[in-house]
Amino acid sequence: MSLLPLPEPFDFELSTGRFRAFGTDLANRLENGVLHRAIGGREVRIRAASGGVDVTPLDDLTRPGVLKLLGAEFELEPFYRWAVERQPVIEELTVKLTGFRPPLQPDPFEALVTSITAQQVSLFSAVAIRNRLIQRFGTQVGHAWAFPTRHRIAAAAEAELVQVGFTRRKAEYAVGLARSDLDLGELAGLEDDEVRARITALRGLGPWTAEWFLARHLARPHAWPSGDLALRKAADVLFGVEVASLGPLLAPFQNLSAHYMLTGTLVP
């Protein structure tokens, strides 16, 4: 094991809670305090440690993937200071969830297909469908599974995705994405509105999917998935307002605010 420092504050249990909240996530398998993730064809094991996490193996290939996965891109201290000064409701959440770093999806194709599985179903159902997709088209690497590659899904028949739980339309969306000429790697260098435009130009990928891509893959600070049902409920319960009107009030930390609002509803 080798220590990988992470920006403070960081709470491993809070930050990885999403990987067990809705059932076992085969691509991010959390067992007995160890997070297993396939990176570059190898199983990477991640454990809590003082000052960061212990990672096996840790090298130039696995380091960026682990940092991305554990939300190292987020700057929590400015967010916490802003909450203290401007948003007492969010401040309460930051006290309750101190050290929570929202996990990010390292791979853009995985991020978009994951959103497709979650369209209009519960997250428990989405995780179950995603796991069956992974087992059918992915590769097992130790305790974890590598998410199916874009090439593998592009070669699949839509009926094969239906067999693992996709609706006919969702199967069309996922295969269509895989076969499209959208350069997913290029999206990281574009402004938010251009990312939204390119994603929503594809059939079945709407504003909700684009916004979660900005939030959970690119870690863009202003991402605000106002179409998310759970976020709508959180906005009503916590603020007593409609979610679309709340977004501008949380600038420039909409993304972190959304994650803290959603996680705050899951943690006692």
PEVEN-V891292 format. One line per field, one symbol per residue. ss: DSSP state (a for helix, b for strand, c for the rest). psi: psi as a letter, one per 30 degrees, with the letter a starting at -180 (. if undefined). burial: # if it has 16 or more other ideal C-beta (glycine too) atoms within 10 Angstrom, else .. A space follows every 10 residues. Layout:
ss: ???
psi: ???
burial: ???
This chain:
ss: cbbbbccccc caaaaacaaa accccaaabb bccbbbbbbc cbbbbbbbbc cbbbbbcccc caaaaaaaac cccccaaaaa aaaaaacaaa aaaaaacccc cccccccaaa aaaaaaaacc ccaaaaaaaa aaaaaaacbb bccbbbccca aaaacccaaa aaaccccaaa aaaaaaaaac cccaaaaaac caaaaaaaaa ccccccaaaa aaaaaacccc ccccccccaa aaaaaaaaac ccaaaaaaaa cccaaaaaaa aaaacccc
psi: kkkjkkkllk jeeefgefff fglkjffijj khgkkkkkkh glkkkklklk gblkkkljaf efeeeeeeeg hffkjeeeee eeeeffieee eeeeeehkgj jkkljekeee eeeeeeffjg llfeeeeeee eeeeeefakk jbflkkkkle eeeeflkeee eefgfkleee eeeeeeeefl gkjeffefgl leeeeeeeef fkkfjaeeee efeeefefhk fgkjiffkee eeeeeeeefg lkeefeeffg kgheeeeeee eeefffk.
burial: ...#.##..# .#.######. .#..###### ....#####. .#####.##. .####..#.. .##.###### ##.#.#..## .##...#.## #.##..#..# ########## #########. .....##### ####..##.. #.######## ..#..#.#.# #..###...# ########.# .#.#..#... ....##.### .#.##..### ########## ########.. ##.##..##. ..#..##..# ..######## ####....
